Structure formats: C-alpha cells, structure tokens
Amino acid sequence: MFDKVSHFLIKTLLFIFLLLLAVFLFRESEKTGYAVFADRPYDSSPAATESVITVREKEPLLDIAKDLERSGIVKNAYITAMAFRSMEGYDQIVPGEYIMKASMKPSEILKMLIHEEEEE
C-alpha cells in the first residue's frame, strides 16, 4: 500500500515539476522573442550614454554587438545580434567609426551602420 502511494506521489510531483519547467521555459522564450523584435532603445532618457563605435572590415555581427554592449549602447549583445540578423541589410554593414547613443533603437543603429540615410 505504501509503495503504491509513494509511486503515485513521486509521479505527481514529477509531473508538476515538468509542467512548471515548461511554463518557465515558455515565459523565458517569450521575453527573448519580445526583446529581439520589440525594437526598443536601451535607454530612452535625454542623457543617454553616447559612445564612438569602430567597425572593422568583415567584423562579425556578434563582435559589433559586443562592442555596443561594452559601450553601454545596448543591454545584451546576443539579443542585439539576433535583432540585427532579423532585419534587412544586416550583411551590408560599412566599416568605419560611428557615434551612437543608448537612446537609439536597434533598427536605427543598423540603419546608421549600413548608411541607409544617405541613400534615400
């Protein structure tokens, strides 16, 4: 009798644990997806951090995003790299030095990096 009750209890607790784990993973993936596609600035205050970013020839997208994170322009380099990758023109980044602010959206940063404003 005790054996049946303990098996039932263990199975129930395992099921509850797996259900809570699934809910937790779903919420975390939702937050990540929102962070990638929301296109929101890191700091929208008027006194946002401003920094000079140098992009080298054929520099990987993640390295550019890590430079932006170190400078305080973006919060998370990996989320920023995924956001850039989801936008059109991410493969046309032009090397050079850029002055950027933390109040810029990822889409604005990418437009600056590909010199889209000059072409319009």
N, C-alpha and C positions, 0 to 999 in steps of 0.2 A: 504494500500500500504506500509506504513512504517512498519507495523507488518510483512509483508512478507519479506521485505528487511532485517530487523533485525534478523529474524529467519534464513534466508539464511546466513547472515554474522556470526552469532553465530555458526551455523553448520560447516561452512567453517573453522573458527578459531579453533573449537574443533577438526576437522579432521587434520588440520595442526599440532596442539599440539600433538595429539596422534601419528601422523607419526614421528614427531621429537623425541618423547619419545621412540618409537620403535627403531629408529636409534641409539639413545643414549644407550639404553639397549643392543642392539646388539654389539656396539663397546666396551662397558664395559665387556661384557661376552667374547668377542674375546680377550681382553687384559688379562683377568683372565685365560682363557684357554691357552694362549701363556705362561704366567708366570708359570703355572703348568707343562706344557710339554716341555718347552724350554731347561731345564737342563743347566742353565747358572749360573755362580757364582755371588754372590752379589757384590764382589769387586775383580777385576782381576789384581789389581796392585801388584807389588812385596812386597810392605809394607802393605799388607792386615792385618787386625786385627787377632790376634791369641788368643785363649782362651781355658781354660780347661772346659769341659762339663762333668757333672756327671749324669749317667743314673742309676736309681734305678730299682729294680726288679718289673716287671709288671707295669712300668710307662706308662701312656697313651701317644700315639704318639703326640697329641697336646701339652702336657706338655713338651715333649722333644723339640718340635719345638719352644715353647715359651722360653725355656732356650737358645736355639740357637739365637733367636731374641734378647733377653736381652743382650747376649754376643756380639752382633754385627756380628755374623757369617752369618745370613740370614736377609733379609729385612722384610719379612712378615711370621709370624708363621703359619697362616691359609693356605697360599699358599704352604708353605713348607710341612705342614702335608698332604695336598692333593697330592702334588708331591710324597711324600714317599708312600702314600697309593696306588698310581698308579704304583708303582714299585714292582717287585717281591722280596720277602724276608722281607717285612716291619714288618711281625709278628715274625721275628726271631732275634730281637734286643737283644744283650747281655749286661747285666748291667756292669757298670764299669766307669772308668774315661778316657776321650778321649781328646787329644789335636787337635783342629781344627782351620782352617783358613777361613777367609771370601772369599778367592780365590778358595775354593773348591766348586764343583758343588754338587747339591743335591744328585745325584747318587753316587758321591764319598763319601759323608758324610754317606749315608746309607750303602755303602759297608764297611766303617770303623765300623759302629755300629753293623753290623752282622758278622764281622770278615771274610769277604769273601776272602780277600787277602791271609789269612793263609791256606785256604782250597785248593787253586789252586796249 
